Amino acid sequence: MQQTKRKSSAQEMEEKEVVRRFEEHLNQFKQEQEMELGLNQAKNQWFDPVPRQFFAKDKDSTTILFGGLTMAHDYLIAGGLKGLGYNVQHMDCPDTESLRFGKEFGNRGQCNPTYFTVGNLIKYLTHLRDVEGKSKEEIIRKYLFVTSGSCGPCRFGTYVTEYRKALRDAGFDGFRVLIFQQQSGLKQATGEESALKLDSAFFLTFLKAILIGDILNALGYRIRPYEVVSGSTNEALQRCKDIIYEAFSGRKSIVKALHQCKRELRAVKVDRTLVKPKVSIIGEFWAMTTEGDGNYRLQQFLEDEGAEVEVQSMTAWILFLIWEGRYDTLERMRLRKTDAGRKGLEGKNAQKRLLMLHAADRAVRVMFQTYAKIIGLRGYHLPDMDEIAKVAHDYYNNHLRGGEGHMEVGKLILNVVKQKVNMTISVKPFGCMPSSGVSDGVQSLITEIHPDAIFLPIETTGDGAINVYSRIQMMLFKAKQAAQKEFEEALIKKGLTVEKLSALSSKKAVNSLQENRHVVACTAANTIYSSKTGFSNLYFWRNKKQRMESM
């Protein structure tokens, strides 16, 4: 009995020894693997060391790559920066090849604006390396990319990290991506002088390029659907862009350049008696702004389908940012105690801030309308931000700032109530919570309250063009019917027939920059309502003849 117990004890000790040796081997293997994988290093807060060096000594040998807005904006901004002494190359509009590069080297599950913009940069650098034969070291040394920065929680706030990850995986580790912000400027890694001066001259030039780019885009979308000679509008616009680019880059008179552009655009022959529905594009900023495959070339598709397109201006976004500042300041002034937060009013003069914001809003509007009047854009009104906020407030809280905030709701309501357009399309990236929550949620209530609204929300993924085109065509059919109805009502009210209208319009030279009085959405109907000669005279003599016969 005692022998059996001793044997059992010996077995237990032996088993414990085996377990001990196994655990030692296991711990040793674990330590070796952690060392090999770098898991045994001290844990520190993660930091993304984005290369930011752009010193004054490198200014002449470095080319700044810029892109991401409309083609007109990118081109004019490049001219403005060139006039400030920088070597600038604006990038082409992102296409499906850019999307392929973005998905290959970017993180999974991103929205397609990130894929398109990041991929567009990778595509260009790959072209420099594989086609032009430049080495990686030369590209990193002689090129850099400049984009705007933000602290937003969405893709805009993580752009720079996505650029760095994709650049590293594509073989361009160390390529410089500079983020500029109006408040903090450009931070350098050392105390050396920065080549990129974010001063008043920089931002004023940038603002002028934005305003004029908006004006050219507005004129293009206003004239092109009614051009008599196909392609004449785009040719005139390209000449205008070149003229203004030369004025920016050569530090010449912008006013003189705009006068030249007015002559170019006025020479385009148009026929505004063509009945076309007016379609407004709203939604997520990049998706509604880009003119390439990122939104399935939506603007061009609508025009090819017989519509007149109304695009949103970047100037409106600037005015929205100013409105945000005024609104938040007024809200903080109502607090019981002075707010000590980062954007609080502690130690600051609230009234002075409001005056400065009011002056900024006024200055932007005056500059825009001055340039618009010179070049011939008449009857174009920048949005009243207070009005948009007021009409949207009952359906979407003004404090919510994701995406375009309440603006998308306000735009749809005003489009319907004021008969600004026949149809509204909201375009956004797949899964974009701020815009999708508005378009697919709040806007459904708006369309119930305003049943006359022709509204279509679409999501973009980069590879679903056929389905999107089909949905647009179905809704566009309704918009065409609405425009035709407005046109026929205008004929009746003016006492005209289609035949008489065609005869009058063929005899009368139509100015492509002519301003029409806004009555309804359809431009052809407004052309009839706005006629002060010809149409109205015919109506007068026809009524007079009827009165004479009745006597």
Secondary structure as the mmCIF struct_conf table of DSSP 4:
data_model
#
loop_
_struct_conf.conf_type_id
_struct_conf.id
_struct_conf.beg_label_comp_id
_struct_conf.beg_label_asym_id
_struct_conf.beg_label_seq_id
_struct_conf.end_label_comp_id
_struct_conf.end_label_asym_id
_struct_conf.end_label_seq_id
HELX_RH_AL_P HELX_RH_AL_P1 GLN A 2 LEU A 37
TURN_TY1_P TURN_TY1_P1 GLY A 38 ASN A 40
BEND BEND1 GLN A 41 GLN A 41
HELX_LH_PP_P HELX_LH_PP_P1 ALA A 42 LYS A 43
STRN STRN1 PHE A 55 PHE A 55
HELX_RH_3T_P HELX_RH_3T_P1 ALA A 56 ASP A 58
TURN_TY1_P TURN_TY1_P2 LYS A 59 SER A 61
STRN STRN2 THR A 63 PHE A 66
BEND BEND2 GLY A 68 LEU A 69
HELX_RH_AL_P HELX_RH_AL_P2 MET A 71 GLY A 83
TURN_TY1_P TURN_TY1_P3 LEU A 84 GLY A 85
STRN STRN3 ASN A 87 HIS A 90
HELX_LH_PP_P HELX_LH_PP_P2 MET A 91 PRO A 94
HELX_RH_AL_P HELX_RH_AL_P3 THR A 96 PHE A 105
BEND BEND3 GLY A 106 GLY A 106
HELX_LH_PP_P HELX_LH_PP_P3 ASN A 107 ASN A 107
TURN_TY1_P TURN_TY1_P4 ARG A 108 GLY A 109
HELX_RH_AL_P HELX_RH_AL_P4 ASN A 112 ASP A 130
TURN_TY1_P TURN_TY1_P5 VAL A 131 VAL A 131
BEND BEND4 GLU A 132 GLU A 132
HELX_RH_AL_P HELX_RH_AL_P5 LYS A 136 LYS A 142
STRN STRN4 TYR A 143 SER A 148
BEND BEND5 PRO A 153 CYS A 154
HELX_RH_AL_P HELX_RH_AL_P6 ARG A 155 ASP A 169
TURN_TY1_P TURN_TY1_P6 ALA A 170 GLY A 171
TURN_TY1_P TURN_TY1_P7 ASP A 173 GLY A 174
STRN STRN5 ARG A 176 PHE A 180
STRN STRN6 GLN A 181 GLN A 181
TURN_TY1_P TURN_TY1_P8 GLN A 182 SER A 184
STRN STRN7 GLY A 185 GLY A 185
BEND BEND6 ALA A 189 GLU A 192
HELX_LH_PP_P HELX_LH_PP_P4 GLU A 193 GLU A 193
STRN STRN8 SER A 194 SER A 194
BEND BEND7 ALA A 195 LEU A 196
BEND BEND8 ASP A 199 ASP A 199
HELX_RH_AL_P HELX_RH_AL_P7 SER A 200 ILE A 223
HELX_RH_3T_P HELX_RH_3T_P2 ARG A 224 TYR A 226
STRN STRN9 GLU A 227 GLU A 227
BEND BEND9 VAL A 228 VAL A 229
TURN_TY1_P TURN_TY1_P9 SER A 230 GLY A 231
HELX_RH_AL_P HELX_RH_AL_P8 SER A 232 SER A 249
TURN_TY1_P TURN_TY1_P10 GLY A 250 ARG A 251
HELX_RH_AL_P HELX_RH_AL_P9 ILE A 254 ARG A 266
TURN_TY1_P TURN_TY1_P11 ALA A 267 ALA A 267
BEND BEND10 VAL A 268 VAL A 268
STRN STRN10 VAL A 270 VAL A 270
TURN_TY1_P TURN_TY1_P12 ARG A 272 THR A 273
BEND BEND11 LEU A 274 LEU A 274
STRN STRN11 LYS A 278 GLY A 283
BEND BEND12 GLU A 284 GLU A 284
HELX_RH_AL_P HELX_RH_AL_P10 PHE A 285 THR A 289
BEND BEND13 GLY A 292 GLY A 292
HELX_RH_3T_P HELX_RH_3T_P3 ASP A 293 ASN A 295
TURN_TY1_P TURN_TY1_P13 TYR A 296 ARG A 297
HELX_RH_AL_P HELX_RH_AL_P11 LEU A 298 ASP A 304
TURN_TY1_P TURN_TY1_P14 GLU A 305 GLY A 306
STRN STRN12 GLU A 308 GLU A 310
HELX_LH_PP_P HELX_LH_PP_P5 VAL A 311 SER A 313
HELX_RH_AL_P HELX_RH_AL_P12 MET A 314 MET A 333
TURN_TY1_P TURN_TY1_P15 ARG A 334 ARG A 334
BEND BEND14 LEU A 335 LYS A 337
BEND BEND15 GLY A 341 GLY A 341
TURN_TY1_P TURN_TY1_P16 ARG A 342 LYS A 343
TURN_TY1_P TURN_TY1_P17 GLU A 346 GLY A 347
BEND BEND16 LYS A 348 LYS A 348
HELX_RH_AL_P HELX_RH_AL_P13 ALA A 350 ILE A 375
TURN_TY1_P TURN_TY1_P18 GLY A 376 GLY A 376
BEND BEND17 GLY A 379 GLY A 379
HELX_RH_AL_P HELX_RH_AL_P14 MET A 385 HIS A 393
TURN_TY1_P TURN_TY1_P19 ASP A 394 TYR A 395
BEND BEND18 TYR A 396 TYR A 396
TURN_TY1_P TURN_TY1_P20 ASN A 398 HIS A 399
BEND BEND19 GLY A 402 GLY A 402
TURN_TY1_P TURN_TY1_P21 GLY A 403 HIS A 406
HELX_RH_AL_P HELX_RH_AL_P15 MET A 407 VAL A 417
TURN_TY1_P TURN_TY1_P22 LYS A 418 GLN A 419
BEND BEND20 ASN A 422 ASN A 422
STRN STRN13 MET A 423 PRO A 429
TURN_TY1_P TURN_TY1_P23 PHE A 430 GLY A 431
HELX_RH_AL_P HELX_RH_AL_P16 MET A 433 GLY A 437
HELX_RH_PI_P HELX_RH_PI_P1 VAL A 438 VAL A 442
HELX_RH_AL_P HELX_RH_AL_P17 GLN A 443 ILE A 449
TURN_TY1_P TURN_TY1_P24 PRO A 451 ASP A 452
STRN STRN14 PHE A 455 THR A 460
BEND BEND21 GLY A 462 ASP A 463
HELX_RH_AL_P HELX_RH_AL_P18 ALA A 465 LYS A 494
TURN_TY1_P TURN_TY1_P25 GLY A 495 GLY A 495
HELX_RH_AL_P HELX_RH_AL_P19 VAL A 498 LYS A 507
BEND BEND22 LYS A 508 LYS A 508
HELX_LH_PP_P HELX_LH_PP_P6 ALA A 509 ASN A 511
TURN_TY1_P TURN_TY1_P26 SER A 512 LEU A 513
BEND BEND23 VAL A 519 ALA A 521
HELX_RH_AL_P HELX_RH_AL_P20 THR A 523 SER A 530
BEND BEND24 THR A 533 GLY A 534
HELX_RH_AL_P HELX_RH_AL_P21 PHE A 535 SER A 550
#
